[in-house]
Amino acid sequence: MAEIIIRNVKESTAQGWFNGFIGVVLFSGSLPATRIAVLEFDPVFLTVARASIAGLLALVALLVFKEKRPTRKQLSPLAIVALGVVVGFPLLSALALQYVTSAHSIVFVGILPVATAVFGIIRGGERPRPIFWLFSILGSLLVVGYAAAQGLTTSPIGDILMLAAIILCGLGYAEGAKLSKTMGGWQVISWALILSLPVMLPLTLIYMPLSFEGISNGAWISLAYVSLFSMFVGFIFWYRGLAQGGTATVGQLQLLQPFFGLALAASLLHEEVSMGMLAVTVGVILCVAGTKKFAK
């Protein structure tokens, strides 16, 4: 019996890392896409539009699969998820990207795994081993150090907005992961979007530009990406992964997110990938492996 339980736990953890990995890959294009979109769309409109589009998709999914409504006890956690990942991070990061480049935002994405782990402990009762924190902080420092070494320009307003975005995002990730254990991953993000829809949809109409003339294809594609993948599909995999493998543990996969973004830029935009970036990526992967090994 004990061997069966251990095997089931290991299988669940492995599935958690796999689902979390897919989520991170899908999230990796979020900040670059947001940066492209805010050059032509108002940040508030971008935030409410992406939430409205994803919310309508979530409504269709919930109706098709005839999902039962959340209980009254689940509404407060869903509101926290909505505050963190539907409103907080998208809005604050969009505002920040008016002041800083998407490359500069790598500094803050680098500390997101630590924020997620902290809230996972506070909200979910997870207790990683002390050496877990060594690998977690080391991985974050590698990402932050690499970003700083690129000679990034700084903006106090942009930095404050990004820091606030990361804190709210970590809270939303941890709360959603906890709720996913009883509701399911895609149901959590779907109901959080539905909860936000009565506010987001009217605001979309209010902040909608008077004319869409002159909006480039790149801006429209970016809006579609952050609405479909960043706001909905990515969370289906991400919350499932966090629930299966542990918020603090699987959350460390976020350390790879900046480098996935750079890899996409190199393959799609033919940007140069330096040896320094490859070296740091290897270091981060080793740190992620360390957090996985010493999480429990």
Stockholm file with secondary structure:
# STOCKHOLM 1.0

chainA/1-296         MAEIIIRNVKESTAQGWFNGFIGVVLFSGSLPATRIAVLEFDPVFLTVARASIAGLLALVALLVFKEKRPTRKQLSPLAIVALGVVVGFPLLSALALQYVTSAHSIVFVGILPVATAVFGIIRGGERPRPIFWLFSILGSLLVVGYAAAQGLTTSPIGDILMLAAIILCGLGYAEGAKLSKTMGGWQVISWALILSLPVMLPLTLIYMPLSFEGISNGAWISLAYVSLFSMFVGFIFWYRGLAQGGTATVGQLQLLQPFFGLALAASLLHEEVSMGMLAVTVGVILCVAGTKKFAK
#=GR chainA/1-296 SS CHHHHHHHHHHHHHHHHHHHHHHHHHHTTHHHHHHHHHTTSCHHHHHHHHHHHHHHHHHHHHHHTTCCCCCHHHHHHHHHHIIIIIIIHHHHHHHHTTTSCTTTTHHHHTTHHHHHHHHHHHHHCCCCCHHHHHHHHHHHHHHHHHHHHTCCCCCHHHHHHHHHHHHHHHHHHHHHHHHHHHHCHHHHHHHHHHHHHHHHHHHHHHHSCSCCTTCCHHHHHHHHHIIIIIIIIHHHHHHHHHHHHCHHHHGGGGGGHHHHHHHHHHHHSCCCCCHHHHHHHHHHHHHHHHHHHTCC
#=GC SS_cons         CHHHHHHHHHHHHHHHHHHHHHHHHHHTTHHHHHHHHHTTSCHHHHHHHHHHHHHHHHHHHHHHTTCCCCCHHHHHHHHHHIIIIIIIHHHHHHHHTTTSCTTTTHHHHTTHHHHHHHHHHHHHCCCCCHHHHHHHHHHHHHHHHHHHHTCCCCCHHHHHHHHHHHHHHHHHHHHHHHHHHHHCHHHHHHHHHHHHHHHHHHHHHHHSCSCCTTCCHHHHHHHHHIIIIIIIIHHHHHHHHHHHHCHHHHGGGGGGHHHHHHHHHHHHSCCCCCHHHHHHHHHHHHHHHHHHHTCC
//
